[in-house]
Amino acid sequence: MRWRFVVLVIWGISVSIIPPASQPRPIFGVRVSIGANSMLTTYVCYIQTDRALLHKRVCDKATFIKIVSGHWPSIYNPKRENLFAQNGLSCNVFEDSVTFQKIPACIPFDSLWKIRFSVYPFRNRDENGWSNKYHKPSPQQEMYLGDRYGIKHIDGDFFLDTSFWMLLKDVTDPDWIANYKSLN
């Protein structure tokens, strides 16, 4: 009888002291670096728990847009909500009015390479980027990216979670672009 009482008291104390585990939540991100198949960006999805980022999935741009927009079911967006719209972005899967094909589109994604390169790194486009060095941001730009988005190395780090959403908004803001380009 006493044993049960002691166990009940210990259980009551431990339940009141240990905070409940938070719900796992999706984390999305992008790395701006030449990667597999000469892609300029690498998109990633995770599930964040109290302890770690789990269930990493690296995606191409089209797959990533379909998951984040809720067009495809996935563990990263189980309610199939348009998380782009929830974050103030007009990215989605659109239907072509002529061919009726589903086309994933996200305009900020088309500018991400510009934070790293001064000119488009492949021959098929003649377009300037925002970096003040040829294949890498200037030291000041790298410090700015670290301070604002929490990345240490542009080559290996992902812009994750709130930094990811902030970056997508920033690369479409003319004032942010002018400020970034002015960093030597």
N, C-alpha and C positions, 0 to 999 in steps of 0.2 A: 504494500500500500504506500509506504513512504517512497519507495523507488519510483513509482508512477508519478507521485507528486513532484519529486525532484526533477524528473525528466520533463514534466509539464512546465515547471518553472523555467528550466534552462531553455526549452523550446520557445516559451513566451518572450524571454529576454533576447534570444538570438533573432527572433522574427522582428522584434521592435528595433533592434540595432542595425541589422544588415538591410541596406536599402534594396528594394525590389529591382530585379534586372530590367533594364529598359528594353523596349521592343527593338528587334533587329530592324535596320532601315537601309534602304539602298543608298549607295554612294556612286556618283558618276564622275568621270574625269577624262582628261586628254593630256597627252604628251606631245610637244611640238619638237619633233626630231625626225630625221630621216630614218625610217625603220624598215621592217620587212617589206619586200616588193617595192622598194623605193617610195613608200608612202610618207608624206610629210607630217602626218598626224596619226597617233595611235589612240583609240578610244577604249575606255575600260569601265566595267561595272563591277561593283563589290556589294556584299552585304556586310554592314557594320554591326557588330555586337559590342557588348561592354568590353570585350577583351581584344578583339582583332578585326581586321578586314578579311572576310572570307568569301569563298566562291568567286574568285577572280575570273572575269571573262573579258578577253580582249576581242574587240569587234572592229569590223570595217565601218565606214561612215554610214552607209545605208542601213545596216543592221542596227547600229547604235540609235539612229534616228527612229527607227521602227519600234525599238524597245522603249525608249524614253518618251516618245509621243503616245505610247499606249496602243499603237497599231498592232503589235505582236504581243501575245501573252508571254510573261516571263516571271521568274522569281524576283527580278529587280523592279518590276512594276506590276504587282499582282492585281491591283485594282484597275489597271489599264487606263490610267489618267494621263492626260497630256501634261507632263511635268515641265515641258518647255513653256507652255501657256501659263502655268502656275508661277513660273519665274519671269514672266513678262517678255517672253521671246516668241516670235511668230514662226517657229520651226514646226514642221509637221510632215505628214505624208499626204501629198496632194494628188488629185486625179487629173490626168491630162484630158482636156476636153475633146481632143481629136481621137487619140488612141485608147482612151479610158484606162491607161496604165497607171499604176500607183507609183508616184515618184517622191522619194524622201528628199526634203530640202531644208537647209538651215543656212541662211546667208552668213551668220557670224563664222561658221566653220570654214568658209572660203577665205577668210582673212587671217586665220590663226597663224599661217606660215609667216606672215609679215612681221610678227614680233621677233622672229629668229633670224630672218634673212634680209639682206639689203636689196637683192634682186631675186626673182623667182629662180630656184636652183636648177631647173631643167630647161631644155631648149624650146619647148612647145609654147611658151608664153613669154612675152616681153613686158614684164610688169615689175614695178619697184615695191620693195617691202619697207618696213619702218626701222629696221635694225641699222645701227651706225657702224657695224662691222659686216664684212661680207657674209660669213656663214654662222655668225654668232652675235648676240647682242653685245653692245659695248659694256665695259665694266659698270658704268653708272646704270645702264638699263638692266643689267643682271642684278644689281643691288636693289633696284626698284621692284623688279619681279619678285625677288626674295622677300622684301619688306611687305609688299602688297598681297602677294599670293602664297607666301610661305614655301616657295621652292628654293632649293639650294643649288641645283645643277639643271640647267635647261636641257642637257642631254639625256638625263635619266629620270627626272622627277615628273610626276603627273600633277597637273592642276586639279585638285580634288575637292569635291563637295561644294561648300560655299565659294571657294576660290574659283572653281570651274564656272559656276553661274555668274559670278562677278566678271570673270574674263570675257565670257560671251557677250555680256552687255557692254563692257569696255571697248572691245574691238569694233563696235559700231558707233561709238561716241566720238565725234570729230574733235572735241576738246581733249579727250583722253589721248587720242592718236597724236595730236599736235604736241602734247606734253611729252609723250613717250619718245617721239622723234627728236625732241629737243635735248634729250639726255645724252651727253657725250660721255 
